[in-house]
């Protein structure tokens, strides 16, 4: 408090400074939070949502055109909680929602706006963890809907809890078929090329070579102690054990001299469960883990699809048939992709594509060709899908299938393509 005596002792300059301070308006302590965003297809919907927010005195949502690149930008806004996605011009609301789901940060509550008046649409979107706002909607309906979604988000309730990373298990039918190579290349491509937050989980607890395949130097797995019980695993512990490798790519790799392999597997699964909402993809590498039937069932129970990797040998094809039958008996609705990874030149392979179709019942979903330069690319830390490697086309086809996108155009063949390699 300034007293009359204090004023009497002030000089003229000090008096003006004091007046400036007393008359200055208090600066706001914080700016309004940007809690909502809109990806729009039509100006009509954009204008209606802005009008609705102004009608209720709410801050207008961040507004971006509907496209995958803009969906990825939403992660840059730290205060966002809810995003409206307009699909009024979509031929299939569910299909387009499934495609853009991977680009939308998993921590956001998503409201799909559409014109499809069907209970099947609502159910399908609910399984994705999305809300559905039937269009057209007036100001009061929009605001009531938004407030309910925001309340559910803050209380961690509602269908938004169903949002999680797409979990893909990569399982080799036996050791030495290149499962870790395929899993690591897919993970890096998802993170780097498609800019999707991806977690790679290493289920090989001794003798893993993922660090070499990822071009990591002086990499060490996180050591876990016997005193840490699976029941005590929480989000904070899981986050501490995950190592960030590069933009959008992290790895969960643990080891222990006190845990058995089976206990480490259960422990790793518990850690993964804690961070399932932090990424767009979780790639689980079971490259040469020998799983019992019980462990296999537990490992695949929560994944969205399984990628089985085999090579062009008779023993590998036999194991492929055995494993597919085993998985289908235990989990009949689990989608299975079969990948033929050529680990040797064609003239050294013991089976052909025709043999696979004959003895397996169908062709492989994709085939990755052999390339003697693969080790060179790996030592250089180069992403194979960004080279002119023979492996590129098969890997890109696999990635497109996982993303639900059409297969990429094959590389040009002939002497010119060979010359560019």
TORKOL-4160 file (C-alpha; in steps of 0.2 Angstrom, whole numbers, padded with zeros to 4 digits, m for minus):
421
<pt num="1" X="0000" Y="0000" Z="0000"/>
<pt num="2" X="0006" Y="0018" Z="m0004"/>
<pt num="3" X="0004" Y="0030" Z="0010"/>
<pt num="4" X="0003" Y="0050" Z="0009"/>
<pt num="5" X="0021" Y="0050" Z="0017"/>
<pt num="6" X="0028" Y="0039" Z="0003"/>
<pt num="7" X="0020" Y="0050" Z="m0010"/>
<pt num="8" X="0028" Y="0066" Z="m0002"/>
<pt num="9" X="0045" Y="0058" Z="m0003"/>
<pt num="10" X="0044" Y="0053" Z="m0022"/>
<pt num="11" X="0052" Y="0064" Z="m0035"/>
<pt num="12" X="0043" Y="0069" Z="m0051"/>
<pt num="13" X="0050" Y="0055" Z="m0061"/>
<pt num="14" X="0046" Y="0042" Z="m0048"/>
<pt num="15" X="0028" Y="0050" Z="m0047"/>
<pt num="16" X="0026" Y="0047" Z="m0066"/>
<pt num="17" X="0032" Y="0029" Z="m0064"/>
<pt num="18" X="0021" Y="0026" Z="m0050"/>
<pt num="19" X="0006" Y="0033" Z="m0059"/>
<pt num="20" X="0010" Y="0022" Z="m0074"/>
<pt num="21" X="0011" Y="0006" Z="m0063"/>
<pt num="22" X="m0006" Y="0010" Z="m0054"/>
<pt num="23" X="m0015" Y="0014" Z="m0070"/>
<pt num="24" X="m0009" Y="0000" Z="m0080"/>
<pt num="25" X="m0021" Y="m0014" Z="m0083"/>
<pt num="26" X="m0017" Y="m0030" Z="m0075"/>
<pt num="27" X="m0010" Y="m0042" Z="m0088"/>
<pt num="28" X="m0020" Y="m0058" Z="m0090"/>
<pt num="29" X="m0012" Y="m0073" Z="m0081"/>
<pt num="30" X="m0016" Y="m0085" Z="m0095"/>
<pt num="31" X="m0023" Y="m0086" Z="m0112"/>
<pt num="32" X="m0039" Y="m0095" Z="m0117"/>
<pt num="33" X="m0036" Y="m0113" Z="m0119"/>
<pt num="34" X="m0037" Y="m0120" Z="m0137"/>
<pt num="35" X="m0047" Y="m0136" Z="m0132"/>
<pt num="36" X="m0056" Y="m0140" Z="m0148"/>
<pt num="37" X="m0052" Y="m0142" Z="m0167"/>
<pt num="38" X="m0061" Y="m0145" Z="m0183"/>
<pt num="39" X="m0056" Y="m0154" Z="m0199"/>
<pt num="40" X="m0069" Y="m0148" Z="m0211"/>
<pt num="41" X="m0074" Y="m0153" Z="m0229"/>
<pt num="42" X="m0087" Y="m0140" Z="m0232"/>
<pt num="43" X="m0088" Y="m0121" Z="m0228"/>
<pt num="44" X="m0106" Y="m0124" Z="m0222"/>
<pt num="45" X="m0101" Y="m0135" Z="m0208"/>
<pt num="46" X="m0086" Y="m0124" Z="m0204"/>
<pt num="47" X="m0098" Y="m0108" Z="m0202"/>
<pt num="48" X="m0111" Y="m0118" Z="m0193"/>
<pt num="49" X="m0099" Y="m0124" Z="m0179"/>
<pt num="50" X="m0091" Y="m0107" Z="m0177"/>
<pt num="51" X="m0108" Y="m0099" Z="m0176"/>
<pt num="52" X="m0113" Y="m0112" Z="m0163"/>
<pt num="53" X="m0097" Y="m0109" Z="m0152"/>
<pt num="54" X="m0100" Y="m0090" Z="m0153"/>
<pt num="55" X="m0118" Y="m0093" Z="m0148"/>
<pt num="56" X="m0113" Y="m0100" Z="m0132"/>
<pt num="57" X="m0098" Y="m0089" Z="m0129"/>
<pt num="58" X="m0085" Y="m0102" Z="m0132"/>
<pt num="59" X="m0069" Y="m0100" Z="m0140"/>
<pt num="60" X="m0069" Y="m0104" Z="m0159"/>
<pt num="61" X="m0061" Y="m0121" Z="m0163"/>
<pt num="62" X="m0044" Y="m0122" Z="m0172"/>
<pt num="63" X="m0050" Y="m0125" Z="m0190"/>
<pt num="64" X="m0040" Y="m0135" Z="m0203"/>
<pt num="65" X="m0045" Y="m0143" Z="m0220"/>
<pt num="66" X="m0049" Y="m0161" Z="m0219"/>
<pt num="67" X="m0033" Y="m0170" Z="m0224"/>
<pt num="68" X="m0021" Y="m0182" Z="m0216"/>
<pt num="69" X="m0007" Y="m0170" Z="m0215"/>
<pt num="70" X="m0018" Y="m0158" Z="m0205"/>
<pt num="71" X="m0023" Y="m0172" Z="m0194"/>
<pt num="72" X="m0005" Y="m0175" Z="m0189"/>
<pt num="73" X="m0003" Y="m0156" Z="m0185"/>
<pt num="74" X="m0015" Y="m0158" Z="m0171"/>
<pt num="75" X="m0002" Y="m0165" Z="m0160"/>
<pt num="76" X="0007" Y="m0148" Z="m0160"/>
<pt num="77" X="m0008" Y="m0140" Z="m0150"/>
<pt num="78" X="m0004" Y="m0145" Z="m0132"/>
<pt num="79" X="m0021" Y="m0140" Z="m0125"/>
<pt num="80" X="m0032" Y="m0149" Z="m0137"/>
<pt num="81" X="m0045" Y="m0161" Z="m0130"/>
<pt num="82" X="m0058" Y="m0163" Z="m0143"/>
<pt num="83" X="m0058" Y="m0163" Z="m0162"/>
<pt num="84" X="m0073" Y="m0163" Z="m0174"/>
<pt num="85" X="m0070" Y="m0172" Z="m0190"/>
<pt num="86" X="m0082" Y="m0168" Z="m0204"/>
<pt num="87" X="m0086" Y="m0182" Z="m0216"/>
<pt num="88" X="m0102" Y="m0175" Z="m0224"/>
<pt num="89" X="m0095" Y="m0178" Z="m0241"/>
<pt num="90" X="m0088" Y="m0195" Z="m0238"/>
<pt num="91" X="m0096" Y="m0210" Z="m0248"/>
<pt num="92" X="m0092" Y="m0221" Z="m0232"/>
<pt num="93" X="m0091" Y="m0213" Z="m0215"/>
<pt num="94" X="m0084" Y="m0228" Z="m0207"/>
<pt num="95" X="m0071" Y="m0232" Z="m0220"/>
<pt num="96" X="m0065" Y="m0214" Z="m0220"/>
<pt num="97" X="m0065" Y="m0213" Z="m0201"/>
<pt num="98" X="m0054" Y="m0229" Z="m0200"/>
<pt num="99" X="m0042" Y="m0221" Z="m0212"/>
<pt num="100" X="m0040" Y="m0205" Z="m0203"/>
<pt num="101" X="m0040" Y="m0213" Z="m0186"/>
<pt num="102" X="m0021" Y="m0217" Z="m0187"/>
<pt num="103" X="m0017" Y="m0199" Z="m0190"/>
<pt num="104" X="m0027" Y="m0192" Z="m0176"/>
<pt num="105" X="m0018" Y="m0191" Z="m0159"/>
<pt num="106" X="m0024" Y="m0205" Z="m0148"/>
<pt num="107" X="m0026" Y="m0193" Z="m0133"/>
<pt num="108" X="m0040" Y="m0183" Z="m0141"/>
<pt num="109" X="m0058" Y="m0187" Z="m0140"/>
<pt num="110" X="m0065" Y="m0187" Z="m0158"/>
<pt num="111" X="m0082" Y="m0182" Z="m0164"/>
<pt num="112" X="m0086" Y="m0188" Z="m0182"/>
<pt num="113" X="m0099" Y="m0177" Z="m0191"/>
<pt num="114" X="m0109" Y="m0186" Z="m0205"/>
<pt num="115" X="m0125" Y="m0188" Z="m0214"/>
<pt num="116" X="m0127" Y="m0207" Z="m0213"/>
<pt num="117" X="m0142" Y="m0211" Z="m0202"/>
<pt num="118" X="m0138" Y="m0229" Z="m0198"/>
<pt num="119" X="m0136" Y="m0239" Z="m0182"/>
<pt num="120" X="m0122" Y="m0249" Z="m0190"/>
<pt num="121" X="m0112" Y="m0233" Z="m0193"/>
<pt num="122" X="m0114" Y="m0228" Z="m0174"/>
<pt num="123" X="m0108" Y="m0245" Z="m0168"/>
<pt num="124" X="m0093" Y="m0245" Z="m0180"/>
<pt num="125" X="m0088" Y="m0228" Z="m0174"/>
<pt num="126" X="m0090" Y="m0233" Z="m0156"/>
<pt num="127" X="m0078" Y="m0247" Z="m0158"/>
<pt num="128" X="m0066" Y="m0235" Z="m0165"/>
<pt num="129" X="m0068" Y="m0224" Z="m0150"/>
<pt num="130" X="m0077" Y="m0210" Z="m0159"/>
<pt num="131" X="m0092" Y="m0201" Z="m0155"/>
<pt num="132" X="m0105" Y="m0197" Z="m0169"/>
<pt num="133" X="m0114" Y="m0181" Z="m0172"/>
<pt num="134" X="m0128" Y="m0183" Z="m0185"/>
<pt num="135" X="m0129" Y="m0168" Z="m0197"/>
<pt num="136" X="m0137" Y="m0155" Z="m0199"/>
<pt num="137" X="m0137" Y="m0150" Z="m0181"/>
<pt num="138" X="m0142" Y="m0133" Z="m0173"/>
<pt num="139" X="m0132" Y="m0122" Z="m0161"/>
<pt num="140" X="m0139" Y="m0129" Z="m0145"/>
<pt num="141" X="m0137" Y="m0147" Z="m0151"/>
<pt num="142" X="m0118" Y="m0144" Z="m0156"/>
<pt num="143" X="m0114" Y="m0136" Z="m0139"/>
<pt num="144" X="m0123" Y="m0149" Z="m0129"/>
<pt num="145" X="m0114" Y="m0163" Z="m0138"/>
<pt num="146" X="m0097" Y="m0154" Z="m0136"/>
<pt num="147" X="m0099" Y="m0151" Z="m0118"/>
<pt num="148" X="m0104" Y="m0169" Z="m0115"/>
<pt num="149" X="m0089" Y="m0175" Z="m0124"/>
<pt num="150" X="m0077" Y="m0163" Z="m0116"/>
<pt num="151" X="m0084" Y="m0168" Z="m0099"/>
<pt num="152" X="m0081" Y="m0186" Z="m0103"/>
<pt num="153" X="m0064" Y="m0182" Z="m0109"/>
<pt num="154" X="m0059" Y="m0174" Z="m0093"/>
<pt num="155" X="m0067" Y="m0188" Z="m0082"/>
<pt num="156" X="m0059" Y="m0201" Z="m0094"/>
<pt num="157" X="m0076" Y="m0208" Z="m0098"/>
<pt num="158" X="m0086" Y="m0212" Z="m0113"/>
<pt num="159" X="m0082" Y="m0221" Z="m0129"/>
<pt num="160" X="m0065" Y="m0211" Z="m0131"/>
<pt num="161" X="m0058" Y="m0224" Z="m0119"/>
<pt num="162" X="m0059" Y="m0236" Z="m0133"/>
<pt num="163" X="m0046" Y="m0226" Z="m0143"/>
<pt num="164" X="m0029" Y="m0235" Z="m0143"/>
<pt num="165" X="m0014" Y="m0239" Z="m0154"/>
<pt num="166" X="m0016" Y="m0252" Z="m0168"/>
<pt num="167" X="m0006" Y="m0266" Z="m0161"/>
<pt num="168" X="0002" Y="m0278" Z="m0174"/>
<pt num="169" X="0012" Y="m0293" Z="m0169"/>
<pt num="170" X="0026" Y="m0299" Z="m0180"/>
<pt num="171" X="0029" Y="m0317" Z="m0177"/>
<pt num="172" X="0042" Y="m0328" Z="m0186"/>
<pt num="173" X="0038" Y="m0346" Z="m0189"/>
<pt num="174" X="0055" Y="m0350" Z="m0184"/>
<pt num="175" X="0072" Y="m0341" Z="m0181"/>
<pt num="176" X="0082" Y="m0333" Z="m0195"/>
<pt num="177" X="0067" Y="m0329" Z="m0207"/>
<pt num="178" X="0071" Y="m0310" Z="m0205"/>
<pt num="179" X="0056" Y="m0305" Z="m0193"/>
<pt num="180" X="0066" Y="m0292" Z="m0184"/>
<pt num="181" X="0072" Y="m0284" Z="m0200"/>
<pt num="182" X="0054" Y="m0283" Z="m0206"/>
<pt num="183" X="0047" Y="m0277" Z="m0190"/>
<pt num="184" X="0061" Y="m0263" Z="m0188"/>
<pt num="185" X="0059" Y="m0257" Z="m0206"/>
<pt num="186" X="0040" Y="m0256" Z="m0204"/>
<pt num="187" X="0042" Y="m0247" Z="m0188"/>
<pt num="188" X="0054" Y="m0234" Z="m0195"/>
<pt num="189" X="0044" Y="m0231" Z="m0210"/>
<pt num="190" X="0028" Y="m0228" Z="m0200"/>
<pt num="191" X="0037" Y="m0216" Z="m0189"/>
<pt num="192" X="0048" Y="m0207" Z="m0202"/>
<pt num="193" X="0038" Y="m0208" Z="m0219"/>
<pt num="194" X="0021" Y="m0207" Z="m0212"/>
<pt num="195" X="0025" Y="m0197" Z="m0196"/>
<pt num="196" X="0014" Y="m0209" Z="m0185"/>
<pt num="197" X="0020" Y="m0211" Z="m0167"/>
<pt num="198" X="0026" Y="m0229" Z="m0166"/>
<pt num="199" X="0032" Y="m0240" Z="m0152"/>
<pt num="200" X="0043" Y="m0255" Z="m0156"/>
<pt num="201" X="0042" Y="m0269" Z="m0143"/>
<pt num="202" X="0056" Y="m0281" Z="m0142"/>
<pt num="203" X="0050" Y="m0298" Z="m0135"/>
<pt num="204" X="0067" Y="m0306" Z="m0138"/>
<pt num="205" X="0075" Y="m0304" Z="m0121"/>
<pt num="206" X="0092" Y="m0312" Z="m0124"/>
<pt num="207" X="0102" Y="m0311" Z="m0140"/>
<pt num="208" X="0091" Y="m0297" Z="m0149"/>
<pt num="209" X="0099" Y="m0288" Z="m0164"/>
<pt num="210" X="0086" Y="m0274" Z="m0165"/>
<pt num="211" X="0098" Y="m0261" Z="m0161"/>
<pt num="212" X="0109" Y="m0266" Z="m0176"/>
<pt num="213" X="0094" Y="m0266" Z="m0187"/>
<pt num="214" X="0089" Y="m0249" Z="m0181"/>
<pt num="215" X="0107" Y="m0242" Z="m0183"/>
<pt num="216" X="0109" Y="m0239" Z="m0164"/>
<pt num="217" X="0125" Y="m0237" Z="m0156"/>
<pt num="218" X="0129" Y="m0241" Z="m0138"/>
<pt num="219" X="0111" Y="m0246" Z="m0135"/>
<pt num="220" X="0107" Y="m0255" Z="m0119"/>
<pt num="221" X="0090" Y="m0263" Z="m0114"/>
<pt num="222" X="0082" Y="m0257" Z="m0098"/>
<pt num="223" X="0085" Y="m0268" Z="m0083"/>
<pt num="224" X="0071" Y="m0273" Z="m0072"/>
<pt num="225" X="0072" Y="m0280" Z="m0055"/>
<pt num="226" X="0063" Y="m0294" Z="m0047"/>
<pt num="227" X="0055" Y="m0284" Z="m0034"/>
<pt num="228" X="0045" Y="m0275" Z="m0047"/>
<pt num="229" X="0029" Y="m0285" Z="m0048"/>
<pt num="230" X="0018" Y="m0285" Z="m0063"/>
<pt num="231" X="0003" Y="m0279" Z="m0052"/>
<pt num="232" X="0013" Y="m0263" Z="m0048"/>
<pt num="233" X="0016" Y="m0258" Z="m0066"/>
<pt num="234" X="0009" Y="m0241" Z="m0070"/>
<pt num="235" X="0010" Y="m0228" Z="m0083"/>
<pt num="236" X="0024" Y="m0219" Z="m0075"/>
<pt num="237" X="0035" Y="m0235" Z="m0074"/>
<pt num="238" X="0031" Y="m0239" Z="m0092"/>
<pt num="239" X="0036" Y="m0222" Z="m0098"/>
<pt num="240" X="0052" Y="m0223" Z="m0089"/>
<pt num="241" X="0057" Y="m0239" Z="m0097"/>
<pt num="242" X="0053" Y="m0233" Z="m0115"/>
<pt num="243" X="0067" Y="m0226" Z="m0124"/>
<pt num="244" X="0065" Y="m0213" Z="m0138"/>
<pt num="245" X="0075" Y="m0216" Z="m0153"/>
<pt num="246" X="0070" Y="m0203" Z="m0165"/>
<pt num="247" X="0055" Y="m0192" Z="m0170"/>
<pt num="248" X="0039" Y="m0203" Z="m0168"/>
<pt num="249" X="0049" Y="m0219" Z="m0164"/>
<pt num="250" X="0052" Y="m0227" Z="m0147"/>
<pt num="251" X="0057" Y="m0244" Z="m0141"/>
<pt num="252" X="0052" Y="m0254" Z="m0126"/>
<pt num="253" X="0066" Y="m0267" Z="m0123"/>
<pt num="254" X="0069" Y="m0275" Z="m0106"/>
<pt num="255" X="0081" Y="m0288" Z="m0099"/>
<pt num="256" X="0083" Y="m0296" Z="m0082"/>
<pt num="257" X="0095" Y="m0309" Z="m0074"/>
<pt num="258" X="0081" Y="m0312" Z="m0061"/>
<pt num="259" X="0066" Y="m0315" Z="m0072"/>
<pt num="260" X="0062" Y="m0330" Z="m0082"/>
<pt num="261" X="0058" Y="m0328" Z="m0101"/>
<pt num="262" X="0040" Y="m0331" Z="m0097"/>
<pt num="263" X="0040" Y="m0318" Z="m0083"/>
<pt num="264" X="0048" Y="m0305" Z="m0094"/>
<pt num="265" X="0035" Y="m0308" Z="m0107"/>
<pt num="266" X="0021" Y="m0305" Z="m0095"/>
<pt num="267" X="0030" Y="m0290" Z="m0088"/>
<pt num="268" X="0033" Y="m0283" Z="m0105"/>
<pt num="269" X="0014" Y="m0285" Z="m0110"/>
<pt num="270" X="0009" Y="m0276" Z="m0094"/>
<pt num="271" X="0021" Y="m0262" Z="m0098"/>
<pt num="272" X="0014" Y="m0261" Z="m0116"/>
<pt num="273" X="m0004" Y="m0261" Z="m0109"/>
<pt num="274" X="0000" Y="m0245" Z="m0099"/>
<pt num="275" X="0005" Y="m0235" Z="m0115"/>
<pt num="276" X="m0007" Y="m0242" Z="m0128"/>
<pt num="277" X="m0015" Y="m0225" Z="m0129"/>
<pt num="278" X="0001" Y="m0215" Z="m0132"/>
<pt num="279" X="0005" Y="m0221" Z="m0150"/>
<pt num="280" X="m0003" Y="m0224" Z="m0167"/>
<pt num="281" X="0005" Y="m0240" Z="m0169"/>
<pt num="282" X="0013" Y="m0253" Z="m0158"/>
<pt num="283" X="0024" Y="m0266" Z="m0167"/>
<pt num="284" X="0028" Y="m0281" Z="m0156"/>
<pt num="285" X="0043" Y="m0291" Z="m0162"/>
<pt num="286" X="0042" Y="m0310" Z="m0158"/>
<pt num="287" X="0056" Y="m0313" Z="m0170"/>
<pt num="288" X="0062" Y="m0330" Z="m0162"/>
<pt num="289" X="0053" Y="m0331" Z="m0147"/>
<pt num="290" X="0048" Y="m0349" Z="m0144"/>
<pt num="291" X="0030" Y="m0347" Z="m0136"/>
<pt num="292" X="0020" Y="m0361" Z="m0129"/>
<pt num="293" X="0002" Y="m0362" Z="m0134"/>
<pt num="294" X="m0004" Y="m0353" Z="m0118"/>
<pt num="295" X="0009" Y="m0339" Z="m0121"/>
<pt num="296" X="0004" Y="m0338" Z="m0139"/>
<pt num="297" X="m0014" Y="m0336" Z="m0135"/>
<pt num="298" X="m0010" Y="m0323" Z="m0122"/>
<pt num="299" X="0002" Y="m0313" Z="m0133"/>
<pt num="300" X="m0011" Y="m0312" Z="m0147"/>
<pt num="301" X="m0026" Y="m0309" Z="m0137"/>
<pt num="302" X="m0025" Y="m0290" Z="m0137"/>
<pt num="303" X="m0017" Y="m0287" Z="m0154"/>
<pt num="304" X="m0027" Y="m0281" Z="m0169"/>
<pt num="305" X="m0018" Y="m0291" Z="m0182"/>
<pt num="306" X="m0004" Y="m0304" Z="m0184"/>
<pt num="307" X="0010" Y="m0304" Z="m0197"/>
<pt num="308" X="0018" Y="m0321" Z="m0199"/>
<pt num="309" X="0035" Y="m0321" Z="m0208"/>
<pt num="310" X="0042" Y="m0336" Z="m0216"/>
<pt num="311" X="0056" Y="m0339" Z="m0229"/>
<pt num="312" X="0057" Y="m0349" Z="m0245"/>
<pt num="313" X="0061" Y="m0366" Z="m0237"/>
<pt num="314" X="0051" Y="m0382" Z="m0234"/>
<pt num="315" X="0053" Y="m0382" Z="m0216"/>
<pt num="316" X="0047" Y="m0364" Z="m0215"/>
<pt num="317" X="0032" Y="m0368" Z="m0225"/>
<pt num="318" X="0028" Y="m0382" Z="m0214"/>
<pt num="319" X="0029" Y="m0372" Z="m0199"/>
<pt num="320" X="0018" Y="m0358" Z="m0207"/>
<pt num="321" X="0004" Y="m0371" Z="m0210"/>
<pt num="322" X="0005" Y="m0377" Z="m0192"/>
<pt num="323" X="0006" Y="m0360" Z="m0184"/>
<pt num="324" X="m0009" Y="m0353" Z="m0194"/>
<pt num="325" X="m0020" Y="m0368" Z="m0189"/>
<pt num="326" X="m0015" Y="m0366" Z="m0171"/>
<pt num="327" X="m0019" Y="m0347" Z="m0171"/>
<pt num="328" X="m0035" Y="m0349" Z="m0180"/>
<pt num="329" X="m0041" Y="m0363" Z="m0168"/>
<pt num="330" X="m0037" Y="m0351" Z="m0153"/>
<pt num="331" X="m0042" Y="m0334" Z="m0161"/>
<pt num="332" X="m0053" Y="m0337" Z="m0176"/>
<pt num="333" X="m0057" Y="m0319" Z="m0179"/>
<pt num="334" X="m0039" Y="m0312" Z="m0178"/>
<pt num="335" X="m0033" Y="m0305" Z="m0195"/>
<pt num="336" X="m0017" Y="m0314" Z="m0201"/>
<pt num="337" X="m0005" Y="m0307" Z="m0215"/>
<pt num="338" X="0007" Y="m0319" Z="m0222"/>
<pt num="339" X="0024" Y="m0312" Z="m0228"/>
<pt num="340" X="0037" Y="m0322" Z="m0238"/>
<pt num="341" X="0053" Y="m0314" Z="m0234"/>
<pt num="342" X="0067" Y="m0320" Z="m0246"/>
<pt num="343" X="0082" Y="m0323" Z="m0236"/>
<pt num="344" X="0092" Y="m0330" Z="m0250"/>
<pt num="345" X="0093" Y="m0327" Z="m0269"/>
<pt num="346" X="0080" Y="m0336" Z="m0280"/>
<pt num="347" X="0092" Y="m0349" Z="m0286"/>
<pt num="348" X="0096" Y="m0354" Z="m0268"/>
<pt num="349" X="0077" Y="m0355" Z="m0263"/>
<pt num="350" X="0070" Y="m0373" Z="m0260"/>
<pt num="351" X="0052" Y="m0368" Z="m0264"/>
<pt num="352" X="0044" Y="m0356" Z="m0276"/>
<pt num="353" X="0028" Y="m0345" Z="m0275"/>
<pt num="354" X="0019" Y="m0359" Z="m0284"/>
<pt num="355" X="0024" Y="m0371" Z="m0270"/>
<pt num="356" X="0017" Y="m0359" Z="m0257"/>
<pt num="357" X="0001" Y="m0357" Z="m0266"/>
<pt num="358" X="0000" Y="m0376" Z="m0268"/>
<pt num="359" X="0004" Y="m0382" Z="m0250"/>
<pt num="360" X="m0002" Y="m0367" Z="m0240"/>
<pt num="361" X="m0018" Y="m0365" Z="m0250"/>
<pt num="362" X="m0015" Y="m0347" Z="m0256"/>
<pt num="363" X="m0001" Y="m0335" Z="m0261"/>
<pt num="364" X="0008" Y="m0325" Z="m0248"/>
<pt num="365" X="0000" Y="m0308" Z="m0245"/>
<pt num="366" X="0016" Y="m0300" Z="m0249"/>
<pt num="367" X="0034" Y="m0305" Z="m0254"/>
<pt num="368" X="0050" Y="m0296" Z="m0249"/>
<pt num="369" X="0063" Y="m0300" Z="m0262"/>
<pt num="370" X="0081" Y="m0304" Z="m0257"/>
<pt num="371" X="0094" Y="m0290" Z="m0258"/>
<pt num="372" X="0113" Y="m0293" Z="m0255"/>
<pt num="373" X="0114" Y="m0274" Z="m0251"/>
<pt num="374" X="0102" Y="m0275" Z="m0236"/>
<pt num="375" X="0117" Y="m0276" Z="m0223"/>
<pt num="376" X="0125" Y="m0261" Z="m0231"/>
<pt num="377" X="0109" Y="m0251" Z="m0230"/>
<pt num="378" X="0107" Y="m0256" Z="m0212"/>
<pt num="379" X="0125" Y="m0251" Z="m0207"/>
<pt num="380" X="0123" Y="m0234" Z="m0215"/>
<pt num="381" X="0107" Y="m0232" Z="m0205"/>
<pt num="382" X="0097" Y="m0230" Z="m0221"/>
<pt num="383" X="0078" Y="m0234" Z="m0222"/>
<pt num="384" X="0076" Y="m0248" Z="m0235"/>
<pt num="385" X="0060" Y="m0241" Z="m0241"/>
<pt num="386" X="0069" Y="m0225" Z="m0246"/>
<pt num="387" X="0081" Y="m0234" Z="m0257"/>
<pt num="388" X="0080" Y="m0243" Z="m0274"/>
<pt num="389" X="0082" Y="m0260" Z="m0265"/>
<pt num="390" X="0073" Y="m0275" Z="m0271"/>
<pt num="391" X="0066" Y="m0276" Z="m0254"/>
<pt num="392" X="0057" Y="m0259" Z="m0255"/>
<pt num="393" X="0042" Y="m0264" Z="m0265"/>
<pt num="394" X="0037" Y="m0279" Z="m0253"/>
<pt num="395" X="0040" Y="m0268" Z="m0238"/>
<pt num="396" X="0029" Y="m0254" Z="m0245"/>
<pt num="397" X="0015" Y="m0266" Z="m0249"/>
<pt num="398" X="0015" Y="m0273" Z="m0232"/>
<pt num="399" X="0015" Y="m0255" Z="m0224"/>
<pt num="400" X="0001" Y="m0250" Z="m0236"/>
<pt num="401" X="m0009" Y="m0265" Z="m0230"/>
<pt num="402" X="m0007" Y="m0261" Z="m0212"/>
<pt num="403" X="m0013" Y="m0243" Z="m0215"/>
<pt num="404" X="m0028" Y="m0249" Z="m0225"/>
<pt num="405" X="m0021" Y="m0240" Z="m0241"/>
<pt num="406" X="m0020" Y="m0246" Z="m0259"/>
<pt num="407" X="m0004" Y="m0255" Z="m0264"/>
<pt num="408" X="0009" Y="m0243" Z="m0271"/>
<pt num="409" X="0014" Y="m0243" Z="m0289"/>
<pt num="410" X="0029" Y="m0255" Z="m0292"/>
<pt num="411" X="0046" Y="m0248" Z="m0296"/>
<pt num="412" X="0051" Y="m0247" Z="m0314"/>
<pt num="413" X="0060" Y="m0262" Z="m0320"/>
<pt num="414" X="0074" Y="m0263" Z="m0333"/>
<pt num="415" X="0092" Y="m0258" Z="m0335"/>
<pt num="416" X="0088" Y="m0240" Z="m0329"/>
<pt num="417" X="0081" Y="m0245" Z="m0312"/>
<pt num="418" X="0096" Y="m0257" Z="m0310"/>
<pt num="419" X="0108" Y="m0242" Z="m0314"/>
<pt num="420" X="0100" Y="m0231" Z="m0301"/>
<pt num="421" X="0102" Y="m0244" Z="m0287"/>
